[in-house]
């Protein structure tokens, strides 16, 4: 099954692909459902274009998921260039990971349904997230702000509490509290 490969030579194809993914991500965040007709209309492309890029709803859901994970992973080097390691970790957690987890509940439900027949998430997504956390931890270990004996998987699992944030509440305050609590556990004495 394809996950929506794009011909790199065609700028209009790449733009359509990205518009479809962006529109599908918004739809999944709001309703957890995929309607090719609704996505085509909102993305301002023909429904045939959506089907050419993504032959099944499952292919589209998986492509949205992979895109979202890639964005979370790809931002880490930029954050480390712009901020001190501790602030990069906090910014990634607050402005990227928490936002992703709060707004992607519909994606999570759709992803479970899309992968139920295959029984697994796309290969490499979890490893990519562990890699992002590992990069952030290594920068902090080098800066002397966290203990060197940390397992990135454990730190990533500890951030699972972000799933329970209320996007309509004081979520930034709640993320800061969670990160502060986590930081006390992983920080250097």
Secondary structure, 3 states (H helix, E strand, C coil): CCCCCCCCCCHHHHHHHHHHHHHHHHHHHHCCCCCHHHHHHHHCCCHHHHHHHCCCHHHHHHHHHHHHHHHHHHHHHHHHHHCCHHHHHHHHHHHHHHHHHHHCHHHHHHHHHHHCCCCCCCCCHHHHHHHHHHHHHHHHHHHCCECCCCCHHHHHHHHHHHHHCCCCCCHHHHHHHHHHHHHHHHECC
